[in-house]
Amino acid sequence: MKVYRLHDFSGPDGWKLGDEPSPTPGPGEVLVRVAAASINFRDLMISKGIYNPKMRLPRIPLSDAAGEVVANGPGAVRFEPGTRVSANFMARWVDGPLDDEKSASALGGELEGVLAEEVVLPECSLVKIPDSLSFEEAATLPCAAVTAWHGLFETGGLEPGSTVLTLGTGGVSVFAAQFARHAGMRVIATSSSDAKLERIRSLGASETVNYKTEPDWEKPVRDLTDGRGVDLVVEVGGSGTLPKSVRAVRTGGTIALIGVLTGAGQFDPTPILMRGIRLQGVFVGSRAMYEAMNRAIVAHGIKPVVDQVFAFDQAPDALRLMAGASHFGKIVIKV
């Protein structure tokens, strides 16, 4: 079979396509024929040695894929061959709170990833994908969509009528806007591109702010909420945007810390204390969250936003598009 492996931390150039024997599922494992995979910012960080410079190489990259069950190993009985499935980002986080053991089962990092024609995965990690979605659409769900779901409903505990602020138009933020709209929430979105803001309005944002023309974007956000602030911020920037998110959220509100796109830095936590703000890290989610999210996707007819689909032999170009940050929604590789 054809398989990509990251051989060195040189970014997209470190991905090399090769031939390997098809894997055989062991006890409790399932052989899946991969149809599509998608890229997250984490994959770019991994490829550059930023995410984990001590990672053992070569490693099969990517955590997100959708495909079809080919064969079950001994004791694996949840899915018949031919079932359309996807794997949870953390293969052994089935339910309950996150712990070190579950965190150590992340695909494409601690464990081998999914950018191959066939992969073996733990049966407990697999989720049946909605019939309404193509393989390419379903491949976008495991990281970005589950993270958005976790931040809004598991961490945020939001209800209809709540106000959500999304930052940028990457995968997590777009999914958050879609989910929040269908749950009856008000969405305020930011971007540096008026064209992207127009697109996010079509997906559910009620109001938008261009942070390039409004560098103090937290001020118009507060104005849009009559000075109160939003109930929850989907925070993907990290230290570079966190102080503004603190000023944009209401007293007693929640900041779901999902990404660190702006890198590390210093941050004064005093306003969090004085205003009773909840700052919660959100590291993807469990299989149970994934399954609940899929039920909502089916009930509301939600369609993932795919920016571009690359051929398998052009996979490094897909990672380069991620590096350029010009995309809207998700970047997919057809296997």
N, C-alpha and C positions, 0 to 999 in steps of 0.2 A: 504494500500500500504506500501511498504518498503521504509524507508527514513533514511539517515544519518543525525545526528546533532552533532555539536561540543559542548560538555558539559563543557569543561574546557580547559585551555591553557596548555595542556600537550603534544602538538604535535600530532602525529598520534594516540596515545592512547586516545586522547580526542574525537575522532570520534566514535560514538556509533550508531549501527543499530537498528532501532525500527519500530513499526507499527503505522500508523496514518490513519485516514479516507482520502479518495481521495478528493482533493480540488475541489471547484466549481468555475468556472470563473464568475466574476462580469461584470459590464458594461465596454466595451472596453478591456476585457481580453480574453485570450485563454488558454484552457487546452491542455497541450502537454504531450504525453507519451515519456519519455526520453529513448533513445536507447544507448547513449554513452556520456561520459563526459571526460574532460581532465583536467590535473593539471598544474598550473602555480606556480612559486616561491612565488608569493603573497599568495597562499593558505597555504604554509608552514609557512610563516610569521604570517598569521592570526592564525593558529593553535597553535602557540607558544606565542600569545599575544603581538607580536612585532609590527604588523601592526596597530592595534587599541586595546590597552589594556582595553579600556572602552566599547568595543563592548558588546551588550546585548547577553547573552547566555541563552538557547541553540540556535544555528543558523545552518541552513542548509548550508553546505559549497559548494564551487566551483562556478565559474562564467560561465564556458564554457560547452556547451552541444549541442547535436543535437537529434532530435526526430521527432515525427509525431503529427500533429494536431488531437486532439480527438473531441473537442467541442468548439464552440464559445460562449462567453457571449453576453448579449444584446449590439447591436450596433457594434460588431466586424464582419467585412465583408471582410477583405483582403485575408483570406485564407480559402479554403474549407477543411473539415475534410479529413485526409489522406495525406495532403501536408507535405513534408519533410522540416523542418525548423530548424533554430538556432536562439538564441537571442543575440542581441548586448550586449557587456560587460556592458555598461551603458544603462539601459533599456529606458531612456527617452532622450538620445542624438540622435535625428533623423538627424539633420543637423546643419550647422552653427558652430560658435566658442563654445568652452567649457565654461561653467559658473558653479556657485556653485550649482544651482538646478540640472543640468545634472550630475555633479560629485557625487551628493548625491544619484544617482539611480544605483550605481554599484551593480551587483548581487554578492551574496556570501560575502558581507561586510555590506554595509548600508542596503541592501535588502536581503531577503532570497535567498539562492543559488539554485543549480540545481541537487544536488546529491540525487535524489529520483526517484522513478518509474514514478511519475507524478508530474508536476509542473504547476502552473498558472502564466502566464506572460502577461505583457501589450502587446496588439496587435501591438502597434507602435514600439516595440523592435524587432519584428521578421523579419527574412530574409530567403527567400527560398534558400536552399542549392543546389549547383550544382549537376546535375544528375550523373556526372562523379565520384563523391566521395561517399564512403561508409559513414555510420553514424560515424564510428570510425574516419575516416579522417576528416569529416566535424566538429567533436567536437573539433578539434585542432585550429579552425580558430578564434573564437571571440576575444581572448586577444592577443596572440603572433602574429598571421598573420596580424591582423588589425593594431597592433602597428608597425610592420615592414613596412607595406604599408604607414602608416601615416608618419613615419620618413623619408622614401625615397622620396615619391612623394608629400605629402602635405606640410611637413616641409622643406624637402631638395630641392624640386623643381628640381630634377635631370633629366638629359637628357642622351640619348645614348652617350657613350664615357666617361662619368663621372667615377671617381674611388671611390669605397666605401670600407671602412675598417670595418669588423665585428669582434667582440670580443667574443671568446668562441663558443660553439656549442649547446647552448640551443635553445629553440623554436624560439625566436625572431630572433636570429642571423642566424639560418638555413633558416627561411622564407626570411629574408632580402637577403641572398645570392641567393636564388632561384629567387626572384622577380627581383633583380638587373641584374642577368644574362639574363633573358628573356627580359629585357628592354634594352639590349645592353650595359650594363655597365661592367667595370672591377672590380672584387672583390678580395680584399686581406683579408685573414682570419687568425685569431690566435687561438691557442688552446695549452694545455699542453700535448696533446696526438698526436703522429705521426699517429696513426691509425685513429683518428677522423679527422685529417687534410687530410688524404687520402680520407675519405668519403666526406668531404666538397668540395674537388676538383672535385669529381665526380658530385656534385650538381651545380657547377658553379664558384668556386673560381679559379682565374687564378694563384695566388701565395699564399703561406701560410708561417706563422712564428710560430715556437714553442716557446711560451713565458717562458717555463720552462728552455729550453737550451739557450734561448735568453732573459734574464730578462729585458734588455733594448730594448724591441721589437720595440719601436718607431723608432730606428735608422735603422734597416733593412727595415722598412716600408718606410721611407724617401728615402733610397737608391733605393728601387724598383720604386719610382716615380721621380728619377733623382733629388732628393733633394727638390722637390716642395711640397710634402705632398699630402694627399688624399683630395678629395672634401668633403667627409662626413664620419664621424665616427658614427657607431651604438654603442653607449656607454651604456653598461649594468652593468659596475662595480661600478660606483659611484666614491667617493673620492679616492679610492685606485688606480684607473686606469686613472682618469680624467687628472692629470698632463701629463701623457704619451700621452693621446689622443690629448691634446693641442699641443704637440710637433709633433705629427704625421699628423695633419690636415694642409692644406695649409693656407696661409694668406688669409683672407676673406672667408674661408671655414666654414662648419657647423658641429657642434657636436650635434647629436640627443640624449639627455639624457633620456634613457629609463628605466634603472634599477639601483639599488644600492646594488648589490650583495656583495660588499666589506664593506658595512656599511657607517656610517657617519664619517666625519673627517674635517680637515682644508684644505683649498685650496686657493692658491694665484691667484686672478683673473687678475693680471697685464698683462700677455701675451694675454688674451682675448681682453683687451682694446688696447694694442699696435699693435696687428696684425689684428684687425678688425674681430675676430672670432665670429661667431654666436653660442651661446649655448642655445638650445631650449629644454625645457622639453616636452616629448611626453607621454601623459597619454591615451593610447589605441586610440579610435577614434569613429566617429559617425556611425550611420546606413548607411548614404550615402557613407561613405568611404568603409564600409563593402561590400555594393552592387557593388561599382566600382571594388573593389578587386576581388569579385567573377566573374565578367565579364572577368577580366584578367586571372583568374585561368582556366576558360573554354576555352578562346581563345588560351592559350598556353599549355593546357593539364598539368598544374602543379599538382603534387601530394604531399600532406603533408608527412613529414617524421615522422613515428610513431616508437618509440623505443620499446615499449612493451605495451601489452594490458592485463589488470587485470580483473578478474571476480568481480562482484559487491560485493560479500562477502569478497573480499580481498582488498577492497579500501584502508584501512590504509597502506597496503604494498606498494601501488602505491605512497603514500605520503612519505614513508620511502625511496623509490628509488629516489625521488626528493631530499630528504635531503642528500643522498649519492653523488649526482652530478656526477654519472658515466654515465648518459644517454646521448643519441645523438638525438636531436629532441624532440618529444612530448611523454608524458606518458598518456595513455588512460585507462578509466574504462568502461567496457561493462556493461550496465545496463540490 
